[in-house]
Amino acid sequence: MRALLARFPHLGATLPRVDLGVAETPLEEWQVAGATLLVKRDDLSAPVLGGNKARALELLLAEVPPGRRVLTVGATGSTHALAVARHGARLGLAVSVITWPQETHDVADATSRRLASLAAVTAAGSVGGAYLRAGFRRLSRRVHWIPAGGSAPLGAIGQVNAVLEMCDQLDRAGRPAPDTLVVPLGTGGTAAGLLVGLAIAGLPTRVLGVRVVPAAVANRTRVLRLARRTRALLARLAEERLPPLLGDRLEIEQGAYGGGYGRATAEARSALQAMRDAGGPPLDLTYSAKAFAVALDRARRSPDGRVVFWLTFDGRWLAGAGTGTGSDLSPRGR
C-alpha cells in the first residue's frame, strides 16, 4: 500500500490490512508477436498466489472476526475462490466455497482440484443455486462473506494502490502516460479500482475491460457504480476530497467473451501460444489470454508502446498441478 499511503497518509490509521506479502510489481516492456507493449506484472503481487485477488484480499481478510468461517462463491475453476482459500489458510481461517459449473480447460480443472484441497467446497447446479445456498448460510451470522471476485469497494482500493504504483514507475522511468490499460472484465473490481486510481493520478488513460463473463455481470453500469462506491469509501477513510470519476474513460470490449464463461476462443489460444513462444508467464483461457489477445491487437495499432496489459493471473503454481507451467502451490506455501 506504499503508493496509496504516500498520497493519503491518514489511511495508515483507518485502512486495516493483513500481511499477504503484497509488494510493488514490475512494469515491463515486452515485444510479443510483432507488438510492443507495457505489462504490469500483477501476477507477481504476492510470493504465493499473487494476481489481482491478493491485492483485494489483504484488505478484505482484515475484516474477518476471530473464529468466523470465510464464505465465498465462484465457478468451479474460480481463481478468486482459490485465492480466498489459499490466503485464508495462511491466516489460519477456515474457508467454505460454493461453486457452480463452468466450461472447463486444463487450468480451470487444476484450479478446481487445488481448491478442493484447501477449502470446504459445496457444488451447486447453477449460479442462482450457489447464491441461494450462500444466502442461507449467511443468515446464521457464523460466516464472513466475501463477494464473488472480491469485487467490493474495500477490495477495489487495492487496485487503486496498484495503478498509483504504476504511475510512480512511469515517473521514475521517464515514460509518458499510457493511452490504454487492458484488463480482463469479470465482476469488475479491478477495472473499478483502476478507474479511481487514474482519476486520482490525473491521467487521461482509458481502461479497456475485456468482458469474459455474461453482460448481465460485466457492464458499464455495474463497473461505474462500483467505482463510485470505491471512491466514496476511499474519500471517507482518507478524509479528503477526491477528483471526480470520468465515465467516458471506461471502454468495454464485447467480442472476446466467446459465448460462455471459460470457453476458449481461437484468439485466446493464439495469444496463449504467442506468450509461450516469447517465453512469457502462463496465461489462462478464461481471463488473461482473452485480454492479452485484445492488448496485442491494440498494441499493434499503437506502435509507440503506450498500451499496458494488466496481467491479473498468477500461474506459477501450475507445474505442480500437471499443466506444465509454473511452480507448485501447497497449503504450507512454497
N, C-alpha and C positions, 0 to 999 in steps of 0.2 A: 504493500500500500504506500510505498515511498513517494511516488509521484503525486498521488492524491493528497497525502498528508502534507507535502511541501506546499501545496496550494491552499489547503484548508487545515491548518494545524489543530483547530478545535476538534476535529474528528478523532484525534488521538484519545480523547476522553469520552466521546459519545458513540463510537463505532466499534462494538465488541467484535473480536475475531479470534479464531483458533489457529494454531500454527500447523499448517499443512506443508510447510516448506515452499510456499509460493514465492517466486522471485521474478525479477526482470527477465524477460525472454528476448532472444536475439531478433534483430531486424536485419534480414539478409537480402542481398541482391542475387537473383537466380537467372540463369538463361536455360530455358527448357523449351524444346520443340520449336525453336525459332522465335521465342518470345522472351523479352526481358521484363522482369517484374520484381517488386519487393515482396518478401514473405515475412510476416510476423509469426515467429515460431512459438505460438502458444501451446503447441504440443509439448513443449518443454517447461510448462509453467510450474510443475512440481516434480520432485525427484522420482516419485512413483505415481503413475496415472495422472499425468498433467492434463492439458487441454483446457477448454473454456470452463468446464464444470468445476475444476479445482478453484478457480478464482471466485466463483459464486459460493462454493461450499465453505470456504474459510470464514464467510460471514454467516451463512445460513445455519451451519452446525454450531456456531457460537451461541445460538438461541436455545439449544436443546436443554431442558431442565434435567438435573440429575435423576437417573433411574427411568427416564422415558425411553420408549422404543421409537425409533425413527420409521416413518411410513412414507413411501412414495409410490408412484406408478410409472409405467413405461412399456414400450413394446418389448418383445422377448429379447431383442438384441440391443436394448437401450444402453448407450454409453453413459447416459445420466444415471440410470439405476445402478450401473456397475460402479460409478464414481462415488455415489452415496454409500454403497455397501463397503467399498474399499476404504474410503476415508473415515467412515463411521467406525469400522473395525479398528483402525489405527487409534481412534479416540476411546475405544472400549465401549462403543454404543452397539446395541442390538438393532438390526435393520430388517424391516419387512418390506417386500416389494410385491405389488400386484401387477401382473403383466397381461398383455393382450397379444394375439398373433400378428405376425408381420411376414411379408415376403422376405426370404432369407438368402444369405450368401455366407461365405466362409467366415468373415469377420463377425457377422451377426450370430452365427452358430457358436463361435468361440466365446463371444461375449455372454451369450445365454448360459453356456456351461460354467464359465467362471463366476457369473452372478449367483448361480445355484450353490456354489461352494462357499460363498461369503454372506449370503442373506437367506432369510426365510421367504421363499418365493411361492406365491399363490397364482395359479393360472386362471384367468378369466377368458370367456369366449369372445369378448368384444371390448372396445374402448368403453362403451357405456356400462358394460358389466363390471369392468375394473373400477370405474369411478363409483358405481353403486356400492361395491364391496368396501371401497376405501371410505365412503361416506358413513357406512355403518360402524366401521372401526373407529373413525374419528369421534363418533358420538360417545364412546367410552371415556374420552379425555385421558386415556392412558398412552396415547401415541402423540408424537410430534410430527406434524405434516410438513412435507417439503413438496411443492407442486412439481408437476412434470417438467423436466428440463431445468429445474431450479429457477424457472422464469418468474421471479418475484422482484419487486423494486429493490429489496435489500441485496439479493443476489446480483442484480444488474449493476450495482455500484462497483462490483469487482471489475466489470468491463469498462466502466468509466476510468478506473485507475489504469487499465491496460492501454487505452487509447492516449491518455495523458503521458504514459510511459513511452509510447511510440513517438509522441510529439517531442519529448526530450531527446530521444535517439536521433530524430531527424535534425534537431537543432545542433547536436554535437557533431553530426556528420556533415553539416552544412548543406543539407538537402532541402529542396522546396516541398511544400505541402503536396501530398498525392492528390490526384483527381478523384480516385475511387478506391474504397475499401470493399473487397468482395468477401462475403461471409455466407456460410450456409444459413438458411432461414427455416427454423423449426418452430419452437414455441416462442421465439422472439427475444429472449433475454439478452443475448449477445448483441444483436442489432440495436435494441433499445439503449443499452449501455453505451455503445459506440456513438450513437446519435447525441446523447447527453454529453459525453466527453468531448466530441468535436465542437459542440456549441460552447462549452467552457473554454476550450482552447482557441476559439475564434477562427477555426479553419473552414474554408469553403468546400472541403472534401465531402463527396457523396458516399452514402452507404448503399451498396448493391446487395440486397438479400436474395440469395438463390433459393427459391422455395423447394423444399424437399418433403413437405407434408401436405395434406389437403388444404385447399384455400380457406376453408372454414376456420382453420387453426392459424395459418400464416397469411396475414393480410395487413394492409396498411393501417386499418382502424385499430387492430389489436396491438400492433407494434408501437404506434404513436401513443396509444393510451398507456401502455407500459412505460414508455419513455417519459411521458408527463408525470406519472406517479413516481418514477425513479428520481426525476429532477426535483419534485416536491419533497421527497424524503431526504435527499441529499441536502437541499437547502435548509431544511429544518435541523438536521444533525449538525451541519456546518455553521448554522446561524448566520448565513449570508444569502444575499440575493444572487441568483444565477442568471446567466443570459437566457433569452427565450429559445425554445426549440423551433427549428425551421422544418416543417413537414416536407417541403419540396426537396430536402436533402436525402430523402429515402426513396430508393428505386427498388422494385421487386421484379426479378427475373422469373417468369412463369413457366418457361419452356423446358426446364431441366428436370421437373418432377418425375416424369415417366409414367404417371397414372397410378402409382401405388407406392406406399411407404416401403422403402428398402428395395424397390425394384431397380435393378441395374439397367442403365441405358448404354447405348453404343458410345455416346460422347463421354460418359463417365469411365467406361472401360478403356477408351483411348487415352484419356487423361491419366488414368492409373498407370497405364503402360508407359506413357511418356515420363512420368515421375520415376518409375522403376529404371527406365533406360538412362535417366540422368543421375541415378544413384541417390535419389532423394528419400525422404522418410515415407513410411507407409501411409496410405490413404484408405478410406472405407467407401464402399459403393453407395451407402445410404446418404451420407452428408458430404464429406470432404472432396471426394472425387468429382461429384457433380458441380460443386462450387469451383473447384480447380479448373474444370473444363471451361466454365464461363470466364474465369480470371485469365486463362490463356488467350481466349478469343479477344477479350478487352485489351490485353497487353499487346497483342499483335496489331491492333488498331490504334494503339497509343504507344509508339515505339520509344518514348522518352523515359520509360521506366517509372511512370507515375501511377501505376496500378499496384495496389497492395492486396495480396491474398492472405486472408486471416486463417491460419491453419489451426483449427479447433480440435483435431483428432490426434490423440496420442496412441500410436500403435507399437510402442517399444516392447510391450509385454507379449506380443503375439507369437513370437517364435516358440515360446513355451507352450502355446496352445495348438501348435502343429500347423500354423499357417505359413511358416517360412520367413517371417519378418519379425524384427524387434527382439525384445528380451522378455524374460518371464516376470509375472506378477504373482506374488504369493500373499497369503494373509499376513505374513511377517515382513513384507516388503522385499526389496532387492538385496 
